[in-house]
Amino acid sequence: MEGVLHLEGNVLQIKGATRVVSTTASQAVIECAEKCIVISGSGIEVKKLNLEECEVCLQGEFLLIKFGAAQGKKQPLLKRIFK
């Protein structure tokens, strides 16, 4: 399932979340399938967490949203050798 982000005011809803890696008042790291979403800002709080429905809802002041590969997911050896 692909991740979907919906930002409205100071509420960020993420659908497709498979794991919450970490959360602090200034940063949240969420995994969506093979992608990782890093949200930075201030006053970040988890308002809703339902991993059965793959949904996370955060509230706060969001300054930066970065996307990248999921942490801990290494590529197969042959794929790394033959780039």
PDB file with one MODEL, atoms N, CA, C and O in Angstrom:
MODEL        1
ATOM      1  N   MET A   1       0.835  -1.181   0.000  1.00  0.00           N
ATOM      2  CA  MET A   1       0.000   0.000   0.000  1.00  0.00           C
ATOM      3  C   MET A   1       0.879   1.244   0.000  1.00  0.00           C
ATOM      4  O   MET A   1       1.818   1.347   0.789  1.00  0.00           O
ATOM      5  N   GLU A   2       0.583   2.159  -0.859  1.00  0.00           N
ATOM      6  CA  GLU A   2       1.314   3.421  -0.941  1.00  0.00           C
ATOM      7  C   GLU A   2       0.863   4.337   0.189  1.00  0.00           C
ATOM      8  O   GLU A   2      -0.291   4.291   0.616  1.00  0.00           O
ATOM      9  N   GLY A   3       1.780   5.166   0.667  1.00  0.00           N
ATOM     10  CA  GLY A   3       1.453   6.126   1.709  1.00  0.00           C
ATOM     11  C   GLY A   3       0.783   7.352   1.129  1.00  0.00           C
ATOM     12  O   GLY A   3       1.142   7.814   0.046  1.00  0.00           O
ATOM     13  N   VAL A   4      -0.195   7.881   1.856  1.00  0.00           N
ATOM     14  CA  VAL A   4      -0.893   9.089   1.457  1.00  0.00           C
ATOM     15  C   VAL A   4      -0.802  10.073   2.611  1.00  0.00           C
ATOM     16  O   VAL A   4      -1.116   9.731   3.751  1.00  0.00           O
ATOM     17  N   LEU A   5      -0.371  11.304   2.314  1.00  0.00           N
ATOM     18  CA  LEU A   5      -0.276  12.344   3.331  1.00  0.00           C
ATOM     19  C   LEU A   5      -1.349  13.388   3.070  1.00  0.00           C
ATOM     20  O   LEU A   5      -1.580  13.799   1.933  1.00  0.00           O
ATOM     21  N   HIS A   6      -1.997  13.806   4.147  1.00  0.00           N
ATOM     22  CA  HIS A   6      -3.001  14.869   4.048  1.00  0.00           C
ATOM     23  C   HIS A   6      -2.698  15.877   5.141  1.00  0.00           C
ATOM     24  O   HIS A   6      -2.805  15.567   6.328  1.00  0.00           O
ATOM     25  N   LEU A   7      -2.318  17.089   4.741  1.00  0.00           N
ATOM     26  CA  LEU A   7      -1.974  18.152   5.684  1.00  0.00           C
ATOM     27  C   LEU A   7      -3.054  19.217   5.635  1.00  0.00           C
ATOM     28  O   LEU A   7      -3.346  19.788   4.585  1.00  0.00           O
ATOM     29  N   GLU A   8      -3.642  19.470   6.804  1.00  0.00           N
ATOM     30  CA  GLU A   8      -4.674  20.504   6.901  1.00  0.00           C
ATOM     31  C   GLU A   8      -4.423  21.294   8.177  1.00  0.00           C
ATOM     32  O   GLU A   8      -4.666  20.807   9.281  1.00  0.00           O
ATOM     33  N   GLY A   9      -3.936  22.515   8.012  1.00  0.00           N
ATOM     34  CA  GLY A   9      -3.606  23.340   9.174  1.00  0.00           C
ATOM     35  C   GLY A   9      -2.435  22.742   9.937  1.00  0.00           C
ATOM     36  O   GLY A   9      -1.339  22.592   9.399  1.00  0.00           O
ATOM     37  N   ASN A  10      -2.680  22.406  11.193  1.00  0.00           N
ATOM     38  CA  ASN A  10      -1.615  21.809  11.999  1.00  0.00           C
ATOM     39  C   ASN A  10      -1.843  20.317  12.251  1.00  0.00           C
ATOM     40  O   ASN A  10      -1.318  19.762  13.216  1.00  0.00           O
ATOM     41  N   VAL A  11      -2.626  19.669  11.384  1.00  0.00           N
ATOM     42  CA  VAL A  11      -2.900  18.236  11.494  1.00  0.00           C
ATOM     43  C   VAL A  11      -2.397  17.533  10.240  1.00  0.00           C
ATOM     44  O   VAL A  11      -2.748  17.907   9.121  1.00  0.00           O
ATOM     45  N   LEU A  12      -1.568  16.507  10.440  1.00  0.00           N
ATOM     46  CA  LEU A  12      -1.025  15.715   9.341  1.00  0.00           C
ATOM     47  C   LEU A  12      -1.522  14.283   9.492  1.00  0.00           C
ATOM     48  O   LEU A  12      -1.278  13.637  10.511  1.00  0.00           O
ATOM     49  N   GLN A  13      -2.217  13.794   8.476  1.00  0.00           N
ATOM     50  CA  GLN A  13      -2.738  12.431   8.486  1.00  0.00           C
ATOM     51  C   GLN A  13      -1.942  11.604   7.476  1.00  0.00           C
ATOM     52  O   GLN A  13      -1.795  11.995   6.318  1.00  0.00           O
ATOM     53  N   ILE A  14      -1.429  10.453   7.930  1.00  0.00           N
ATOM     54  CA  ILE A  14      -0.644   9.569   7.073  1.00  0.00           C
ATOM     55  C   ILE A  14      -1.371   8.236   6.986  1.00  0.00           C
ATOM     56  O   ILE A  14      -1.601   7.579   8.001  1.00  0.00           O
ATOM     57  N   LYS A  15      -1.733   7.838   5.766  1.00  0.00           N
ATOM     58  CA  LYS A  15      -2.353   6.534   5.541  1.00  0.00           C
ATOM     59  C   LYS A  15      -1.343   5.650   4.839  1.00  0.00           C
ATOM     60  O   LYS A  15      -0.625   6.114   3.953  1.00  0.00           O
ATOM     61  N   GLY A  16      -1.276   4.401   5.213  1.00  0.00           N
ATOM     62  CA  GLY A  16      -0.316   3.468   4.653  1.00  0.00           C
ATOM     63  C   GLY A  16       0.858   3.230   5.580  1.00  0.00           C
ATOM     64  O   GLY A  16       1.833   2.590   5.188  1.00  0.00           O
ATOM     65  N   ALA A  17       0.784   3.736   6.812  1.00  0.00           N
ATOM     66  CA  ALA A  17       1.873   3.583   7.777  1.00  0.00           C
ATOM     67  C   ALA A  17       1.948   2.135   8.262  1.00  0.00           C
ATOM     68  O   ALA A  17       0.931   1.532   8.605  1.00  0.00           O
ATOM     69  N   THR A  18       3.152   1.592   8.286  1.00  0.00           N
ATOM     70  CA  THR A  18       3.339   0.233   8.779  1.00  0.00           C
ATOM     71  C   THR A  18       4.009   0.197  10.147  1.00  0.00           C
ATOM     72  O   THR A  18       3.900  -0.795  10.868  1.00  0.00           O
ATOM     73  N   ARG A  19       4.710   1.291  10.510  1.00  0.00           N
ATOM     74  CA  ARG A  19       5.415   1.318  11.784  1.00  0.00           C
ATOM     75  C   ARG A  19       5.759   2.751  12.161  1.00  0.00           C
ATOM     76  O   ARG A  19       6.115   3.563  11.307  1.00  0.00           O
ATOM     77  N   VAL A  20       5.649   3.050  13.447  1.00  0.00           N
ATOM     78  CA  VAL A  20       6.123   4.326  13.974  1.00  0.00           C
ATOM     79  C   VAL A  20       7.493   4.038  14.577  1.00  0.00           C
ATOM     80  O   VAL A  20       7.600   3.351  15.593  1.00  0.00           O
ATOM     81  N   VAL A  21       8.538   4.566  13.949  1.00  0.00           N
ATOM     82  CA  VAL A  21       9.906   4.297  14.384  1.00  0.00           C
ATOM     83  C   VAL A  21      10.219   5.082  15.646  1.00  0.00           C
ATOM     84  O   VAL A  21      10.727   4.517  16.615  1.00  0.00           O
ATOM     85  N   SER A  22       9.918   6.393  15.648  1.00  0.00           N
ATOM     86  CA  SER A  22      10.159   7.219  16.831  1.00  0.00           C
ATOM     87  C   SER A  22       9.352   8.502  16.751  1.00  0.00           C
ATOM     88  O   SER A  22       8.993   8.964  15.668  1.00  0.00           O
ATOM     89  N   THR A  23       9.071   9.072  17.925  1.00  0.00           N
ATOM     90  CA  THR A  23       8.414  10.376  17.987  1.00  0.00           C
ATOM     91  C   THR A  23       8.971  11.164  19.169  1.00  0.00           C
ATOM     92  O   THR A  23       9.177  10.630  20.259  1.00  0.00           O
ATOM     93  N   THR A  24       9.204  12.433  18.922  1.00  0.00           N
ATOM     94  CA  THR A  24       9.546  13.384  19.974  1.00  0.00           C
ATOM     95  C   THR A  24       8.733  14.643  19.693  1.00  0.00           C
ATOM     96  O   THR A  24       7.973  14.695  18.727  1.00  0.00           O
ATOM     97  N   ALA A  25       8.893  15.645  20.532  1.00  0.00           N
ATOM     98  CA  ALA A  25       8.165  16.891  20.323  1.00  0.00           C
ATOM     99  C   ALA A  25       8.653  17.639  19.084  1.00  0.00           C
ATOM    100  O   ALA A  25       7.956  18.512  18.569  1.00  0.00           O
ATOM    101  N   SER A  26       9.870  17.291  18.599  1.00  0.00           N
ATOM    102  CA  SER A  26      10.424  18.010  17.443  1.00  0.00           C
ATOM    103  C   SER A  26      10.563  17.152  16.186  1.00  0.00           C
ATOM    104  O   SER A  26      10.878  17.677  15.118  1.00  0.00           O
ATOM    105  N   GLN A  27      10.332  15.833  16.293  1.00  0.00           N
ATOM    106  CA  GLN A  27      10.513  14.972  15.123  1.00  0.00           C
ATOM    107  C   GLN A  27       9.710  13.682  15.266  1.00  0.00           C
ATOM    108  O   GLN A  27       9.572  13.134  16.359  1.00  0.00           O
ATOM    109  N   ALA A  28       9.187  13.212  14.137  1.00  0.00           N
ATOM    110  CA  ALA A  28       8.507  11.920  14.068  1.00  0.00           C
ATOM    111  C   ALA A  28       9.032  11.168  12.855  1.00  0.00           C
ATOM    112  O   ALA A  28       9.219  11.754  11.789  1.00  0.00           O
ATOM    113  N   VAL A  29       9.268   9.873  13.016  1.00  0.00           N
ATOM    114  CA  VAL A  29       9.743   9.029  11.922  1.00  0.00           C
ATOM    115  C   VAL A  29       8.722   7.908  11.746  1.00  0.00           C
ATOM    116  O   VAL A  29       8.477   7.128  12.666  1.00  0.00           O
ATOM    117  N   ILE A  30       8.124   7.839  10.542  1.00  0.00           N
ATOM    118  CA  ILE A  30       7.076   6.871  10.230  1.00  0.00           C
ATOM    119  C   ILE A  30       7.502   6.052   9.028  1.00  0.00           C
ATOM    120  O   ILE A  30       7.987   6.603   8.040  1.00  0.00           O
ATOM    121  N   GLU A  31       7.322   4.717   9.102  1.00  0.00           N
ATOM    122  CA  GLU A  31       7.599   3.839   7.961  1.00  0.00           C
ATOM    123  C   GLU A  31       6.308   3.549   7.217  1.00  0.00           C
ATOM    124  O   GLU A  31       5.279   3.255   7.824  1.00  0.00           O
ATOM    125  N   CYS A  32       6.375   3.635   5.893  1.00  0.00           N
ATOM    126  CA  CYS A  32       5.267   3.281   5.004  1.00  0.00           C
ATOM    127  C   CYS A  32       5.821   2.308   3.975  1.00  0.00           C
ATOM    128  O   CYS A  32       6.517   2.718   3.046  1.00  0.00           O
ATOM    129  N   ALA A  33       5.521   1.030   4.131  1.00  0.00           N
ATOM    130  CA  ALA A  33       6.039  -0.025   3.252  1.00  0.00           C
ATOM    131  C   ALA A  33       7.560   0.057   3.204  1.00  0.00           C
ATOM    132  O   ALA A  33       8.209  -0.197   4.219  1.00  0.00           O
ATOM    133  N   GLU A  34       8.147   0.401   2.071  1.00  0.00           N
ATOM    134  CA  GLU A  34       9.602   0.462   1.948  1.00  0.00           C
ATOM    135  C   GLU A  34      10.124   1.893   1.994  1.00  0.00           C
ATOM    136  O   GLU A  34      11.294   2.133   1.694  1.00  0.00           O
ATOM    137  N   LYS A  35       9.278   2.838   2.363  1.00  0.00           N
ATOM    138  CA  LYS A  35       9.663   4.242   2.465  1.00  0.00           C
ATOM    139  C   LYS A  35       9.638   4.674   3.922  1.00  0.00           C
ATOM    140  O   LYS A  35       8.978   4.063   4.762  1.00  0.00           O
ATOM    141  N   CYS A  36      10.372   5.739   4.199  1.00  0.00           N
ATOM    142  CA  CYS A  36      10.425   6.307   5.535  1.00  0.00           C
ATOM    143  C   CYS A  36      10.111   7.799   5.426  1.00  0.00           C
ATOM    144  O   CYS A  36      10.648   8.489   4.559  1.00  0.00           O
ATOM    145  N   ILE A  37       9.246   8.289   6.300  1.00  0.00           N
ATOM    146  CA  ILE A  37       8.871   9.692   6.308  1.00  0.00           C
ATOM    147  C   ILE A  37       9.394  10.300   7.606  1.00  0.00           C
ATOM    148  O   ILE A  37       9.091   9.808   8.693  1.00  0.00           O
ATOM    149  N   VAL A  38      10.182  11.375   7.490  1.00  0.00           N
ATOM    150  CA  VAL A  38      10.711  12.083   8.648  1.00  0.00           C
ATOM    151  C   VAL A  38      10.042  13.452   8.687  1.00  0.00           C
ATOM    152  O   VAL A  38      10.162  14.241   7.751  1.00  0.00           O
ATOM    153  N   ILE A  39       9.335  13.722   9.786  1.00  0.00           N
ATOM    154  CA  ILE A  39       8.616  14.966   9.947  1.00  0.00           C
ATOM    155  C   ILE A  39       9.298  15.756  11.058  1.00  0.00           C
ATOM    156  O   ILE A  39       9.441  15.263  12.177  1.00  0.00           O
ATOM    157  N   SER A  40       9.718  16.982  10.750  1.00  0.00           N
ATOM    158  CA  SER A  40      10.371  17.836  11.744  1.00  0.00           C
ATOM    159  C   SER A  40       9.523  19.076  11.984  1.00  0.00           C
ATOM    160  O   SER A  40       8.817  19.543  11.090  1.00  0.00           O
ATOM    161  N   GLY A  41       9.599  19.601  13.197  1.00  0.00           N
ATOM    162  CA  GLY A  41       8.851  20.796  13.549  1.00  0.00           C
ATOM    163  C   GLY A  41       8.900  21.023  15.040  1.00  0.00           C
ATOM    164  O   GLY A  41       9.917  20.762  15.682  1.00  0.00           O
ATOM    165  N   SER A  42       7.795  21.513  15.598  1.00  0.00           N
ATOM    166  CA  SER A  42       7.733  21.732  17.038  1.00  0.00           C
ATOM    167  C   SER A  42       6.345  21.371  17.544  1.00  0.00           C
ATOM    168  O   SER A  42       5.351  21.505  16.830  1.00  0.00           O
ATOM    169  N   GLY A  43       6.297  20.914  18.777  1.00  0.00           N
ATOM    170  CA  GLY A  43       5.027  20.541  19.391  1.00  0.00           C
ATOM    171  C   GLY A  43       4.343  19.374  18.717  1.00  0.00           C
ATOM    172  O   GLY A  43       3.114  19.298  18.724  1.00  0.00           O
ATOM    173  N   ILE A  44       5.108  18.458  18.132  1.00  0.00           N
ATOM    174  CA  ILE A  44       4.527  17.322  17.413  1.00  0.00           C
ATOM    175  C   ILE A  44       4.004  16.289  18.411  1.00  0.00           C
ATOM    176  O   ILE A  44       4.730  15.845  19.300  1.00  0.00           O
ATOM    177  N   GLU A  45       2.738  15.917  18.250  1.00  0.00           N
ATOM    178  CA  GLU A  45       2.089  14.921  19.095  1.00  0.00           C
ATOM    179  C   GLU A  45       1.354  13.924  18.218  1.00  0.00           C
ATOM    180  O   GLU A  45       0.820  14.286  17.170  1.00  0.00           O
ATOM    181  N   VAL A  46       1.327  12.668  18.647  1.00  0.00           N
ATOM    182  CA  VAL A  46       0.541  11.647  17.958  1.00  0.00           C
ATOM    183  C   VAL A  46      -0.879  11.749  18.498  1.00  0.00           C
ATOM    184  O   VAL A  46      -1.113  11.531  19.687  1.00  0.00           O
ATOM    185  N   LYS A  47      -1.819  12.080  17.630  1.00  0.00           N
ATOM    186  CA  LYS A  47      -3.218  12.210  18.031  1.00  0.00           C
ATOM    187  C   LYS A  47      -3.996  10.922  17.801  1.00  0.00           C
ATOM    188  O   LYS A  47      -4.924  10.609  18.546  1.00  0.00           O
ATOM    189  N   LYS A  48      -3.614  10.175  16.765  1.00  0.00           N
ATOM    190  CA  LYS A  48      -4.314   8.930  16.463  1.00  0.00           C
ATOM    191  C   LYS A  48      -3.297   7.943  15.914  1.00  0.00           C
ATOM    192  O   LYS A  48      -2.497   8.282  15.042  1.00  0.00           O
ATOM    193  N   LEU A  49      -3.331   6.729  16.427  1.00  0.00           N
ATOM    194  CA  LEU A  49      -2.442   5.676  15.947  1.00  0.00           C
ATOM    195  C   LEU A  49      -3.258   4.404  15.799  1.00  0.00           C
ATOM    196  O   LEU A  49      -3.729   3.841  16.788  1.00  0.00           O
ATOM    197  N   ASN A  50      -3.424   3.954  14.564  1.00  0.00           N
ATOM    198  CA  ASN A  50      -4.157   2.727  14.290  1.00  0.00           C
ATOM    199  C   ASN A  50      -3.405   1.982  13.191  1.00  0.00           C
ATOM    200  O   ASN A  50      -3.669   2.181  12.005  1.00  0.00           O
ATOM    201  N   LEU A  51      -2.470   1.126  13.588  1.00  0.00           N
ATOM    202  CA  LEU A  51      -1.653   0.418  12.604  1.00  0.00           C
ATOM    203  C   LEU A  51      -2.408  -0.734  11.940  1.00  0.00           C
ATOM    204  O   LEU A  51      -1.976  -1.233  10.901  1.00  0.00           O
ATOM    205  N   GLU A  52      -3.529  -1.162  12.525  1.00  0.00           N
ATOM    206  CA  GLU A  52      -4.354  -2.175  11.859  1.00  0.00           C
ATOM    207  C   GLU A  52      -4.965  -1.601  10.585  1.00  0.00           C
ATOM    208  O   GLU A  52      -5.114  -2.302   9.584  1.00  0.00           O
ATOM    209  N   GLU A  53      -5.318  -0.308  10.637  1.00  0.00           N
ATOM    210  CA  GLU A  53      -5.853   0.381   9.458  1.00  0.00           C
ATOM    211  C   GLU A  53      -4.777   1.207   8.770  1.00  0.00           C
ATOM    212  O   GLU A  53      -5.077   1.964   7.847  1.00  0.00           O
ATOM    213  N   CYS A  54      -3.510   1.069   9.212  1.00  0.00           N
ATOM    214  CA  CYS A  54      -2.351   1.756   8.623  1.00  0.00           C
ATOM    215  C   CYS A  54      -2.528   3.272   8.630  1.00  0.00           C
ATOM    216  O   CYS A  54      -2.286   3.930   7.618  1.00  0.00           O
ATOM    217  N   GLU A  55      -2.951   3.831   9.770  1.00  0.00           N
ATOM    218  CA  GLU A  55      -3.221   5.260   9.848  1.00  0.00           C
ATOM    219  C   GLU A  55      -2.550   5.882  11.073  1.00  0.00           C
ATOM    220  O   GLU A  55      -2.636   5.352  12.180  1.00  0.00           O
ATOM    221  N   VAL A  56      -1.880   7.017  10.854  1.00  0.00           N
ATOM    222  CA  VAL A  56      -1.266   7.799  11.915  1.00  0.00           C
ATOM    223  C   VAL A  56      -1.688   9.252  11.712  1.00  0.00           C
ATOM    224  O   VAL A  56      -1.654   9.760  10.591  1.00  0.00           O
ATOM    225  N   CYS A  57      -2.087   9.920  12.797  1.00  0.00           N
ATOM    226  CA  CYS A  57      -2.485  11.307  12.726  1.00  0.00           C
ATOM    227  C   CYS A  57      -1.618  12.093  13.711  1.00  0.00           C
ATOM    228  O   CYS A  57      -1.593  11.788  14.903  1.00  0.00           O
ATOM    229  N   LEU A  58      -0.912  13.101  13.211  1.00  0.00           N
ATOM    230  CA  LEU A  58      -0.024  13.925  14.024  1.00  0.00           C
ATOM    231  C   LEU A  58      -0.552  15.350  14.076  1.00  0.00           C
ATOM    232  O   LEU A  58      -1.202  15.824  13.144  1.00  0.00           O
ATOM    233  N   GLN A  59      -0.258  16.029  15.188  1.00  0.00           N
ATOM    234  CA  GLN A  59      -0.635  17.431  15.319  1.00  0.00           C
ATOM    235  C   GLN A  59       0.575  18.209  15.793  1.00  0.00           C
ATOM    236  O   GLN A  59       1.341  17.724  16.625  1.00  0.00           O
ATOM    237  N   GLY A  60       0.755  19.414  15.270  1.00  0.00           N
ATOM    238  CA  GLY A  60       1.873  20.264  15.658  1.00  0.00           C
ATOM    239  C   GLY A  60       2.187  21.267  14.567  1.00  0.00           C
ATOM    240  O   GLY A  60       1.418  21.447  13.623  1.00  0.00           O
ATOM    241  N   GLU A  61       3.327  21.912  14.714  1.00  0.00           N
ATOM    242  CA  GLU A  61       3.799  22.854  13.702  1.00  0.00           C
ATOM    243  C   GLU A  61       4.860  22.143  12.875  1.00  0.00           C
ATOM    244  O   GLU A  61       5.951  21.861  13.369  1.00  0.00           O
ATOM    245  N   PHE A  62       4.543  21.853  11.624  1.00  0.00           N
ATOM    246  CA  PHE A  62       5.430  21.070  10.762  1.00  0.00           C
ATOM    247  C   PHE A  62       6.274  22.005   9.898  1.00  0.00           C
ATOM    248  O   PHE A  62       5.749  22.870   9.198  1.00  0.00           O
ATOM    249  N   LEU A  63       7.576  21.817   9.961  1.00  0.00           N
ATOM    250  CA  LEU A  63       8.488  22.656   9.193  1.00  0.00           C
ATOM    251  C   LEU A  63       9.109  21.923   8.015  1.00  0.00           C
ATOM    252  O   LEU A  63       9.420  22.539   6.996  1.00  0.00           O
ATOM    253  N   LEU A  64       9.295  20.601   8.144  1.00  0.00           N
ATOM    254  CA  LEU A  64       9.994  19.839   7.114  1.00  0.00           C
ATOM    255  C   LEU A  64       9.453  18.414   7.065  1.00  0.00           C
ATOM    256  O   LEU A  64       9.278  17.767   8.097  1.00  0.00           O
ATOM    257  N   ILE A  65       9.192  17.938   5.857  1.00  0.00           N
ATOM    258  CA  ILE A  65       8.781  16.547   5.644  1.00  0.00           C
ATOM    259  C   ILE A  65       9.731  15.960   4.612  1.00  0.00           C
ATOM    260  O   ILE A  65       9.789  16.431   3.476  1.00  0.00           O
ATOM    261  N   LYS A  66      10.488  14.913   5.014  1.00  0.00           N
ATOM    262  CA  LYS A  66      11.453  14.277   4.115  1.00  0.00           C
ATOM    263  C   LYS A  66      11.047  12.825   3.887  1.00  0.00           C
ATOM    264  O   LYS A  66      10.515  12.161   4.776  1.00  0.00           O
ATOM    265  N   PHE A  67      11.311  12.354   2.676  1.00  0.00           N
ATOM    266  CA  PHE A  67      11.019  10.976   2.297  1.00  0.00           C
ATOM    267  C   PHE A  67      12.324  10.274   1.966  1.00  0.00           C
ATOM    268  O   PHE A  67      13.226  10.880   1.389  1.00  0.00           O
ATOM    269  N   GLY A  68      12.432   9.006   2.324  1.00  0.00           N
ATOM    270  CA  GLY A  68      13.637   8.244   2.017  1.00  0.00           C
ATOM    271  C   GLY A  68      13.365   6.762   2.141  1.00  0.00           C
ATOM    272  O   GLY A  68      12.229   6.344   2.365  1.00  0.00           O
ATOM    273  N   ALA A  69      14.412   5.971   1.996  1.00  0.00           N
ATOM    274  CA  ALA A  69      14.301   4.514   2.129  1.00  0.00           C
ATOM    275  C   ALA A  69      14.101   4.171   3.593  1.00  0.00           C
ATOM    276  O   ALA A  69      14.597   4.875   4.473  1.00  0.00           O
ATOM    277  N   ALA A  70      13.385   3.103   3.856  1.00  0.00           N
ATOM    278  CA  ALA A  70      13.134   2.673   5.228  1.00  0.00           C
ATOM    279  C   ALA A  70      14.437   2.263   5.891  1.00  0.00           C
ATOM    280  O   ALA A  70      15.308   1.670   5.255  1.00  0.00           O
ATOM    281  N   GLN A  71      14.564   2.579   7.158  1.00  0.00           N
ATOM    282  CA  GLN A  71      15.770   2.235   7.899  1.00  0.00           C
ATOM    283  C   GLN A  71      15.792   0.739   8.163  1.00  0.00           C
ATOM    284  O   GLN A  71      14.753   0.114   8.376  1.00  0.00           O
ATOM    285  N   GLY A  72      16.979   0.184   8.145  1.00  0.00           N
ATOM    286  CA  GLY A  72      17.130  -1.238   8.442  1.00  0.00           C
ATOM    287  C   GLY A  72      16.818  -2.152   7.277  1.00  0.00           C
ATOM    288  O   GLY A  72      17.005  -3.364   7.385  1.00  0.00           O
ATOM    289  N   LYS A  73      16.356  -1.617   6.183  1.00  0.00           N
ATOM    290  CA  LYS A  73      16.056  -2.427   5.001  1.00  0.00           C
ATOM    291  C   LYS A  73      17.253  -2.345   4.061  1.00  0.00           C
ATOM    292  O   LYS A  73      17.426  -1.360   3.343  1.00  0.00           O
ATOM    293  N   LYS A  74      18.070  -3.382   4.074  1.00  0.00           N
ATOM    294  CA  LYS A  74      19.237  -3.387   3.200  1.00  0.00           C
ATOM    295  C   LYS A  74      18.877  -3.999   1.859  1.00  0.00           C
ATOM    296  O   LYS A  74      18.030  -4.887   1.762  1.00  0.00           O
ATOM    297  N   GLN A  75      19.544  -3.501   0.832  1.00  0.00           N
ATOM    298  CA  GLN A  75      19.354  -4.063  -0.497  1.00  0.00           C
ATOM    299  C   GLN A  75      20.090  -5.395  -0.573  1.00  0.00           C
ATOM    300  O   GLN A  75      21.075  -5.595   0.137  1.00  0.00           O
ATOM    301  N   PRO A  76      19.632  -6.305  -1.419  1.00  0.00           N
ATOM    302  CA  PRO A  76      20.354  -7.556  -1.606  1.00  0.00           C
ATOM    303  C   PRO A  76      21.781  -7.288  -2.105  1.00  0.00           C
ATOM    304  O   PRO A  76      22.040  -6.292  -2.779  1.00  0.00           O
ATOM    305  N   LEU A  77      22.688  -8.190  -1.762  1.00  0.00           N
ATOM    306  CA  LEU A  77      24.100  -8.030  -2.089  1.00  0.00           C
ATOM    307  C   LEU A  77      24.324  -7.838  -3.584  1.00  0.00           C
ATOM    308  O   LEU A  77      25.071  -6.943  -3.978  1.00  0.00           O
ATOM    309  N   LEU A  78      23.698  -8.652  -4.423  1.00  0.00           N
ATOM    310  CA  LEU A  78      23.898  -8.530  -5.871  1.00  0.00           C
ATOM    311  C   LEU A  78      23.400  -7.189  -6.396  1.00  0.00           C
ATOM    312  O   LEU A  78      23.987  -6.631  -7.324  1.00  0.00           O
ATOM    313  N   LYS A  79      22.340  -6.674  -5.823  1.00  0.00           N
ATOM    314  CA  LYS A  79      21.823  -5.374  -6.268  1.00  0.00           C
ATOM    315  C   LYS A  79      22.790  -4.262  -5.894  1.00  0.00           C
ATOM    316  O   LYS A  79      22.951  -3.308  -6.654  1.00  0.00           O
ATOM    317  N   ARG A  80      23.445  -4.368  -4.726  1.00  0.00           N
ATOM    318  CA  ARG A  80      24.422  -3.363  -4.327  1.00  0.00           C
ATOM    319  C   ARG A  80      25.680  -3.435  -5.182  1.00  0.00           C
ATOM    320  O   ARG A  80      26.282  -2.402  -5.476  1.00  0.00           O
ATOM    321  N   ILE A  81      26.092  -4.644  -5.590  1.00  0.00           N
ATOM    322  CA  ILE A  81      27.298  -4.809  -6.387  1.00  0.00           C
ATOM    323  C   ILE A  81      27.078  -4.300  -7.814  1.00  0.00           C
ATOM    324  O   ILE A  81      27.919  -3.586  -8.359  1.00  0.00           O
ATOM    325  N   PHE A  82      25.939  -4.673  -8.417  1.00  0.00           N
ATOM    326  CA  PHE A  82      25.662  -4.325  -9.812  1.00  0.00           C
ATOM    327  C   PHE A  82      24.685  -3.170  -9.886  1.00  0.00           C
ATOM    328  O   PHE A  82      23.536  -3.353 -10.287  1.00  0.00           O
ATOM    329  N   LYS A  83      25.130  -1.978  -9.502  1.00  0.00           N
ATOM    330  CA  LYS A  83      24.278  -0.790  -9.535  1.00  0.00           C
ATOM    331  C   LYS A  83      24.067  -0.316 -10.940  1.00  0.00           C
ATOM    332  O   LYS A  83      23.373   0.676 -11.159  1.00  0.00           O
TER     333      LYS A  83
ENDMDL
END
